[in-house]
Amino acid sequence: MLTRFERDQRAFEMKCSHLNNSRASIAVQIWMRRAFSLVPMKVLILRALFKKDLGGVMKIFISHASEDKDIFVRPLAEKLKEHYEIWYDEHELKVGDSLREKIDEGLKQCDYGIVVLSKSFFSKKWTQNELNGLLGLETANHKMLLPIWLGIGEEDVKAYSPILADRKALLASTGIDRVVDDIKLAVSTTENAKKIMSKSNGQMAIQRLINKVSEKELNERVLRCESGVKFVNDDISYIKENVKKALDNVCVDNKKMFRIDGEIVWGPLNFGLKISVQELYGNSAIDSKLRMSIFRVEMFGNNPQLQMENFWSIKCASETELRFIDSSSNLMNRDEVVDCIVASFCNLVHAKSD
């Protein structure tokens, strides 16, 4: 028995089935959207124009050490089953198994692969070549391998495989929900890239529109509320504290080069650095911006002279992560912003010291 929503949806798709992909027909389909206010515009356009792309469920396998199943892998698999078809019992790794054969088998059967790296995983005593060969398998099969670090750090991974250590990984310590969100983001980004590569100019324009609508909906939902304001404030506080921490550790002849005075970091030659946020209100962060200002106070003057100023607009990368966009439209995460601010301050002070 179909629900009313499913009957209406089927009727809509039948009405659209005879339309081609011309601008006029696309406009008609968008206009017909009014009859289905519960369905986001991006879903209607996708279903009407890219039905073939949306058929089938993504298959993901999880390669893991058997010791990690109960503490992490099974809860992760159960959560991922809400979105994908998951294979993981078949890819449980035991002593004597070939890592590369297991993962190669998984890549042949599935669209994406997750490898849970842990102390138990490394205790299987695989060779360096076999560990480094993980990325070779991915390239050969045109698939994506996504590492997750469970109870280990960068030094642990480097000790076994320097190549794997350089690979962007997810951290189990952030929690199952965050890991699942990051996996969904990685998969959707890769799939969107595949679709865009195979589309005509018209279809690519539609995809850009869909992405824009999706981005706008995400930012409206997350940032136009009190929790969104807290979200932004938390990341701004993180950036401030880590900039201060990085500069506070700089010493010359056992003397600190920078001095922390409340919200201002003072450097040599009376240079000051201040990080602030603009257009952040009590119930909305939709137009908020991060501001970095570097100024200088003359020895006998009271008025600081602005030397450099940078702004980053703040947008959502996902429900749980922000992106900072500079004046050149470069996307940065909060750690990259910290690096940029520290480098800007130190380079300016260095240049003025000559």
LUMROZA-558451 format. One record per residue (C-alpha): x, z, y; residue in one letter; residue number from 1. Coordinates in nm, 4 decimals, always signed. Layout:
REM LUMROZA-558451
          X          Z          Y   rest    nr
          X          Z          Y      a   NUM
...
This chain:
REM LUMROZA-558451
          X          Z          Y   rest    nr
    +0.0000    +0.0000    +0.0000      m     1
    +0.1518    -0.1116    +0.3305      l     2
    +0.1367    +0.1155    +0.6327      t     3
    -0.0205    -0.0095    +0.9552      r     4
    +0.3231    -0.0370    +1.1092      f     5
    +0.4501    -0.2476    +0.8168      e     6
    +0.1428    -0.4761    +0.8340      r     7
    +0.1912    -0.5275    +1.2077      d     8
    +0.5601    -0.5911    +1.1591      q     9
    +0.4918    -0.8516    +0.8880      r    10
    +0.2378    -1.0238    +1.1112      a    11
    +0.4898    -1.0381    +1.3927      f    12
    +0.7589    -1.1949    +1.1745      e    13
    +0.5116    -1.4567    +1.0437      m    14
    +0.4266    -1.5513    +1.4025      k    15
    +0.7961    -1.5862    +1.4818      c    16
    +0.8891    -1.7763    +1.1645      s    17
    +0.8024    -2.1193    +1.3076      h    18
    +1.0005    -2.0684    +1.6281      l    19
    +1.3527    -2.2057    +1.6657      n    20
    +1.6405    -2.0469    +1.8567      n    21
    +1.5814    -2.2239    +2.1875      s    22
    +1.5719    -2.0213    +2.5081      r    23
    +1.1976    -2.0749    +2.5357      a    24
    +1.1228    -1.9500    +2.1842      s    25
    +1.3461    -1.6492    +2.2333      i    26
    +1.1581    -1.5675    +2.5531      a    27
    +0.8294    -1.5902    +2.3612      v    28
    +0.9570    -1.3500    +2.0956      q    29
    +1.0722    -1.1022    +2.3582      i    30
    +0.7323    -1.1270    +2.5288      w    31
    +0.5629    -1.0582    +2.1926      m    32
    +0.7641    -0.7366    +2.1847      r    33
    +0.4886    -0.5767    +2.3936      r    34
    +0.2655    -0.5639    +2.0904      a    35
    +0.5169    -0.3452    +1.9111      f    36
    +0.6204    -0.0743    +2.1574      s    37
    +0.7417    +0.1488    +1.8718      l    38
    +1.0082    -0.1047    +1.7673      v    39
    +1.3239    -0.1313    +1.9848      p    40
    +1.3777    -0.4765    +2.1360      m    41
    +1.7158    -0.5124    +1.9688      k    42
    +1.5592    -0.4720    +1.6222      v    43
    +1.2915    -0.7349    +1.6896      l    44
    +1.5427    -0.9893    +1.8137      i    45
    +1.7750    -0.9229    +1.5222      l    46
    +1.4984    -0.9548    +1.2654      r    47
    +1.3602    -1.2712    +1.4193      a    48
    +1.6908    -1.4514    +1.4636      l    49
    +1.9339    -1.3041    +1.2124      f    50
    +1.7207    -1.2250    +0.9075      k    51
    +1.9875    -1.3458    +0.6678      k    52
    +2.2432    -1.1111    +0.8202      d    53
    +2.0186    -0.8093    +0.7706      l    54
    +1.9402    -0.8571    +0.4025      g    55
    +2.0883    -0.6136    +0.1543      g    56
    +2.2396    -0.2689    +0.1796      v    57
    +2.6079    -0.2084    +0.2443      m    58
    +2.7990    -0.0773    -0.0564      k    59
    +3.0730    +0.1788    -0.0011      i    60
    +3.2968    +0.3355    -0.2616      f    61
    +3.4791    +0.6661    -0.2205      i    62
    +3.8156    +0.7019    -0.3900      s    63
    +3.9089    +1.0681    -0.4315      h    64
    +4.0862    +1.3259    -0.6427      a    65
    +3.8516    +1.5002    -0.8858      s    66
    +3.9506    +1.8397    -0.7406      e    67
    +3.7959    +1.7458    -0.4054      d    68
    +3.4550    +1.6443    -0.5339      k    69
    +3.2671    +1.9729    -0.4972      d    70
    +3.4237    +2.0925    -0.1712      i    71
    +3.3861    +1.7688    +0.0251      f    72
    +3.3233    +1.4395    -0.1538      v    73
    +2.9812    +1.5121    -0.3067      r    74
    +2.8310    +1.6414    +0.0237      p    75
    +2.9788    +1.3397    +0.2018      l    76
    +2.8363    +1.0991    -0.0568      a    77
    +2.4898    +1.2565    -0.0362      e    78
    +2.4882    +1.2213    +0.3419      k    79
    +2.6128    +0.8614    +0.3304      l    80
    +2.3413    +0.7694    +0.0762      k    81
    +2.0918    +0.7961    +0.3619      e    82
    +2.2493    +0.4807    +0.5079      h    83
    +2.4439    +0.2972    +0.2338      y    84
    +2.4683    +0.2443    -0.1399      e    85
    +2.7466    +0.4784    -0.2502      i    86
    +2.9720    +0.4528    -0.5561      w    87
    +3.2043    +0.7435    -0.6090      y    88
    +3.1942    +0.8829    -0.9631      d    89
    +3.3485    +0.5584    -1.0918      e    90
    +3.6379    +0.5982    -0.8501      h    91
    +3.7321    +0.9578    -0.9238      e    92
    +4.1096    +0.9670    -0.9660      l    93
    +4.2699    +1.1653    -1.2451      k    94
    +4.6274    +1.2074    -1.3630      v    95
    +4.7477    +0.8857    -1.5219      g    96
    +4.5144    +0.6558    -1.3289      d    97
    +4.6537    +0.3654    -1.1302      s    98
    +4.5616    +0.4176    -0.7670      l    99
    +4.5872    +0.0521    -0.6735      r   100
    +4.3845    -0.0640    -0.9756      e   101
    +4.1072    +0.1860    -0.9015      k   102
    +4.0844    +0.0886    -0.5359      i   103
    +4.1155    -0.2842    -0.6083      d   104
    +3.8254    -0.2465    -0.8513      e   105
    +3.6212    -0.0662    -0.5863      g   106
    +3.6915    -0.3318    -0.3238      l   107
    +3.5728    -0.6058    -0.5602      k   108
    +3.2435    -0.4259    -0.6180      q   109
    +3.1745    -0.2917    -0.2667      c   110
    +3.1873    -0.3911    +0.0987      d   111
    +3.3967    -0.0973    +0.2237      y   112
    +3.6180    +0.1731    +0.0797      g   113
    +3.6826    +0.5333    +0.1767      i   114
    +3.9978    +0.7081    +0.0530      v   115
    +3.9970    +1.0892    +0.0749      v   116
    +4.3612    +1.1922    +0.1214      l   117
    +4.4370    +1.5545    +0.0320      s   118
    +4.7004    +1.7708    -0.1338      k   119
    +4.5215    +1.7166    -0.4654      s   120
    +4.5222    +1.3422    -0.4001      f   121
    +4.8972    +1.3421    -0.3349      f   122
    +4.9666    +1.5717    -0.6302      s   123
    +4.8902    +1.2794    -0.8624      k   124
    +5.2495    +1.1728    -0.7892      k   125
    +5.1827    +0.8107    -0.7010      w   126
    +5.4856    +0.6122    -0.5858      t   127
    +5.5515    +0.5177    -0.2243      q   128
    +5.4905    +0.1514    -0.3089      n   129
    +5.1510    +0.2266    -0.4592      e   130
    +5.0429    +0.4314    -0.1570      l   131
    +5.1698    +0.1722    +0.0902      n   132
    +4.9982    -0.0967    -0.1157      g   133
    +4.6583    +0.0385    -0.0096      l   134
    +4.6727    -0.1630    +0.3109      l   135
    +4.7913    -0.4704    +0.1211      g   136
    +4.4826    -0.4515    -0.0979      l   137
    +4.2646    -0.4402    +0.2099      e   138
    +4.4254    -0.7474    +0.3611      t   139
    +4.4075    -0.9451    +0.0389      a   140
    +4.0369    -0.8750    -0.0031      n   141
    +3.9377    -0.8972    +0.3656      h   142
    +3.7801    -0.5528    +0.3371      k   143
    +3.8188    -0.2283    +0.5221      m   144
    +3.9757    +0.0894    +0.3878      l   145
    +3.8975    +0.4048    +0.5831      l   146
    +4.1195    +0.7108    +0.5169      p   147
    +3.9874    +1.0655    +0.5540      i   148
    +4.2338    +1.3548    +0.5792      w   149
    +4.1118    +1.6603    +0.3900      l   150
    +4.3089    +1.9814    +0.4491      g   151
    +4.6255    +1.7936    +0.5465      i   152
    +4.8011    +1.6887    +0.8672      g   153
    +5.0144    +1.4048    +0.9924      e   154
    +5.3357    +1.5481    +0.8509      e   155
    +5.1818    +1.5757    +0.5036      d   156
    +5.0799    +1.2100    +0.5093      v   157
    +5.4156    +1.0956    +0.6482      k   158
    +5.5941    +1.2731    +0.3641      a   159
    +5.4161    +1.0517    +0.1125      y   160
    +5.3525    +0.7293    +0.3047      s   161
    +5.4727    +0.6579    +0.6601      p   162
    +5.2571    +0.3453    +0.6670      i   163
    +4.9428    +0.5417    +0.5869      l   164
    +5.0351    +0.7996    +0.8518      a   165
    +5.0218    +0.5289    +1.1190      d   166
    +4.6714    +0.4313    +1.0136      r   167
    +4.3775    +0.5700    +1.2152      k   168
    +4.2030    +0.8282    +0.9973      a   169
    +3.8985    +1.0530    +1.0096      l   170
    +3.9378    +1.4300    +0.9837      l   171
    +3.7275    +1.6232    +0.7323      a   172
    +3.7731    +1.9315    +0.9493      s   173
    +3.5381    +1.7830    +1.2123      t   174
    +3.2455    +1.8287    +0.9713      g   175
    +3.0400    +1.6029    +0.7445      i   176
    +2.8023    +1.4905    +1.0215      d   177
    +3.0855    +1.3820    +1.2520      r   178
    +3.2656    +1.2006    +0.9684      v   179
    +2.9460    +1.0145    +0.8750      v   180
    +2.8860    +0.9156    +1.2391      d   181
    +3.2415    +0.7801    +1.2641      d   182
    +3.2035    +0.5848    +0.9386      i   183
    +2.8781    +0.4320    +1.0640      k   184
    +3.0477    +0.3355    +1.3905      l   185
    +3.3454    +0.1767    +1.2096      a   186
    +3.1210    -0.0187    +0.9716      v   187
    +2.8831    -0.1391    +1.2431      s   188
    +3.1718    -0.2442    +1.4690      t   189
    +3.3311    -0.4468    +1.1889      t   190
    +3.0012    -0.6063    +1.0877      e   191
    +2.9188    -0.6991    +1.4473      n   192
    +3.2595    -0.8636    +1.4785      a   193
    +3.1952    -1.0671    +1.1621      k   194
    +2.8562    -1.1820    +1.2906      k   195
    +2.9881    -1.2773    +1.6324      i   196
    +3.2627    -1.4917    +1.4760      m   197
    +3.0008    -1.7025    +1.2946      s   198
    +2.7498    -1.7450    +1.5764      k   199
    +2.6892    -2.0236    +1.8230      s   200
    +2.7211    -1.9674    +2.1959      n   201
    +2.3500    -1.9002    +2.2218      g   202
    +2.3565    -1.6477    +1.9400      q   203
    +2.6631    -1.4809    +2.0891      m   204
    +2.4801    -1.4470    +2.4206      a   205
    +2.1898    -1.2836    +2.2377      i   206
    +2.4291    -1.0498    +2.0585      q   207
    +2.5832    -0.9476    +2.3896      r   208
    +2.2351    -0.8759    +2.5214      l   209
    +2.1567    -0.6674    +2.2138      i   210
    +2.4818    -0.4734    +2.2529      n   211
    +2.4082    -0.4141    +2.6195      k   212
    +2.0555    -0.2913    +2.5477      v   213
    +2.1851    -0.0711    +2.2656      s   214
    +2.4587    +0.0746    +2.4882      e   215
    +2.2103    +0.1415    +2.7686      k   216
    +1.9659    +0.3120    +2.5298      e   217
    +2.2451    +0.5303    +2.3888      l   218
    +2.3655    +0.6399    +2.7324      n   219
    +2.0131    +0.7070    +2.8581      e   220
    +1.9330    +0.9146    +2.5505      r   221
    +2.2533    +1.1183    +2.5435      v   222
    +2.3544    +1.1566    +2.9083      l   223
    +2.0258    +1.1870    +3.0948      r   224
    +1.9615    +1.5475    +2.9915      c   225
    +2.1137    +1.8957    +3.0224      e   226
    +2.2925    +1.8668    +2.6874      s   227
    +2.4524    +1.5444    +2.8124      g   228
    +2.5824    +1.7291    +3.1190      v   229
    +2.7386    +1.9912    +2.8899      k   230
    +2.8816    +1.7109    +2.6738      f   231
    +3.0599    +1.5603    +2.9761      v   232
    +3.1695    +1.8995    +3.1112      n   233
    +3.3248    +1.9890    +2.7758      d   234
    +3.5333    +1.6706    +2.7691      d   235
    +3.6378    +1.7121    +3.1342      i   236
    +3.7486    +2.0692    +3.0586      s   237
    +3.9429    +1.9412    +2.7569      y   238
    +4.1215    +1.6837    +2.9743      i   239
    +4.2057    +1.9393    +3.2445      k   240
    +4.3401    +2.1960    +3.0006      e   241
    +4.5524    +1.9474    +2.8078      n   242
    +4.6992    +1.7929    +3.1224      v   243
    +4.7936    +2.1426    +3.2404      k   244
    +4.9352    +2.2284    +2.8986      k   245
    +5.1473    +1.9110    +2.8871      a   246
    +5.2930    +1.9651    +3.2359      l   247
    +5.3327    +2.3407    +3.2006      d   248
    +5.5728    +2.2827    +2.9106      n   249
    +5.8140    +2.0686    +3.1157      v   250
    +6.1332    +2.2642    +3.1892      c   251
    +6.4698    +2.1799    +3.3463      v   252
    +6.7520    +2.4306    +3.2908      d   253
    +6.4939    +2.6760    +3.1522      n   254
    +6.2896    +2.6517    +3.4737      k   255
    +5.9407    +2.5125    +3.4789      k   256
    +5.9088    +2.1931    +3.6822      m   257
    +5.5334    +2.2264    +3.7388      f   258
    +5.3251    +2.5200    +3.8546      r   259
    +4.9579    +2.5768    +3.7713      i   260
    +4.7495    +2.7119    +4.0600      d   261
    +4.3830    +2.7198    +3.9603      g   262
    +4.2529    +2.3610    +3.9542      e   263
    +4.5746    +2.2165    +4.1009      i   264
    +4.9022    +2.1357    +3.9271      v   265
    +5.1940    +2.1504    +4.1711      w   266
    +5.5080    +1.9487    +4.1063      g   267
    +5.8407    +1.8858    +4.2811      p   268
    +5.8455    +1.7762    +4.6462      l   269
    +5.5088    +1.9456    +4.7127      n   270
    +5.3127    +1.6940    +4.5051      f   271
    +4.9801    +1.8158    +4.3771      g   272
    +4.7460    +1.6872    +4.1054      l   273
    +4.3747    +1.7588    +4.0883      k   274
    +4.1201    +1.6453    +3.8285      i   275
    +3.7515    +1.6584    +3.9151      s   276
    +3.4181    +1.5092    +3.8185      v   277
    +3.1778    +1.3333    +4.0528      q   278
    +2.8058    +1.2576    +4.0416      e   279
    +2.7418    +1.5107    +3.7676      l   280
    +2.4087    +1.6819    +3.8205      y   281
    +2.2213    +1.9640    +3.6523      g   282
    +2.0153    +1.7394    +3.4260      n   283
    +2.1978    +1.4044    +3.4284      s   284
    +2.5490    +1.2727    +3.3662      a   285
    +2.4466    +0.9067    +3.3558      i   286
    +2.6490    +0.8101    +3.6666      d   287
    +2.9281    +1.0655    +3.6317      s   288
    +3.2900    +0.9741    +3.7008      k   289
    +3.6242    +1.1406    +3.6328      l   290
    +3.8539    +1.1485    +3.9378      r   291
    +4.2292    +1.1985    +3.9447      m   292
    +4.3849    +1.2559    +4.2861      s   293
    +4.7560    +1.2984    +4.3561      i   294
    +4.8456    +1.4222    +4.7027      f   295
    +5.1426    +1.5567    +4.8933      r   296
    +5.1683    +1.8404    +5.1437      v   297
    +5.4403    +1.8006    +5.4050      e   298
    +5.6751    +2.0925    +5.4411      m   299
    +5.5363    +2.2000    +5.7783      f   300
    +5.1960    +2.0371    +5.7627      g   301
    +4.8651    +2.1685    +5.6413      n   302
    +4.6801    +1.8442    +5.5697      n   303
    +4.7490    +1.6946    +5.2254      p   304
    +4.8180    +1.3213    +5.2230      q   305
    +4.6540    +1.1283    +4.9379      l   306
    +4.9161    +0.9350    +4.7379      q   307
    +4.7153    +0.8006    +4.4434      m   308
    +4.3562    +0.8047    +4.3246      e   309
    +4.2047    +0.6848    +3.9970      n   310
    +3.8476    +0.6879    +3.8697      f   311
    +3.7009    +0.6574    +3.5203      w   312
    +3.3318    +0.5993    +3.4603      s   313
    +3.1963    +0.7934    +3.1628      i   314
    +2.9929    +0.6323    +2.8831      k   315
    +2.9005    +0.7112    +2.5242      c   316
    +3.0906    +0.5588    +2.2324      a   317
    +2.8492    +0.7361    +1.9954      s   318
    +2.6210    +1.0381    +1.9870      e   319
    +2.9286    +1.2610    +1.9561      t   320
    +3.2076    +1.0842    +2.1460      e   321
    +3.2610    +0.9732    +2.5054      l   322
    +3.4596    +0.6793    +2.6397      r   323
    +3.6281    +0.6683    +2.9796      f   324
    +3.6459    +0.3302    +3.1549      i   325
    +3.9055    +0.2694    +3.4254      d   326
    +3.8925    +0.0200    +3.7136      s   327
    +4.0367    -0.2518    +3.4877      s   328
    +3.7591    -0.1955    +3.2296      s   329
    +4.0003    -0.0412    +2.9802      n   330
    +3.8268    +0.1909    +2.7322      l   331
    +3.9974    +0.5242    +2.6647      m   332
    +3.9204    +0.8345    +2.4648      n   333
    +3.9881    +1.1738    +2.6181      r   334
    +4.3399    +1.2058    +2.4719      d   335
    +4.4352    +0.8663    +2.6152      e   336
    +4.3070    +0.9791    +2.9552      v   337
    +4.5282    +1.2895    +2.9311      v   338
    +4.8320    +1.0700    +2.8583      d   339
    +4.7447    +0.8350    +3.1459      c   340
    +4.7095    +1.1177    +3.3994      i   341
    +5.0325    +1.2901    +3.2931      v   342
    +5.2239    +0.9600    +3.3069      a   343
    +5.0782    +0.8683    +3.6485      s   344
    +5.1744    +1.2019    +3.8009      f   345
    +5.5264    +1.2103    +3.6579      c   346
    +5.5967    +0.8439    +3.7449      n   347
    +5.4821    +0.8887    +4.1046      l   348
    +5.6893    +1.2017    +4.1554      v   349
    +5.9883    +1.0252    +3.9985      h   350
    +5.9487    +0.7224    +4.2267      a   351
    +5.9227    +0.9364    +4.5393      k   352
    +6.2312    +1.1362    +4.4384      s   353
    +6.4638    +0.8381    +4.4804      d   354
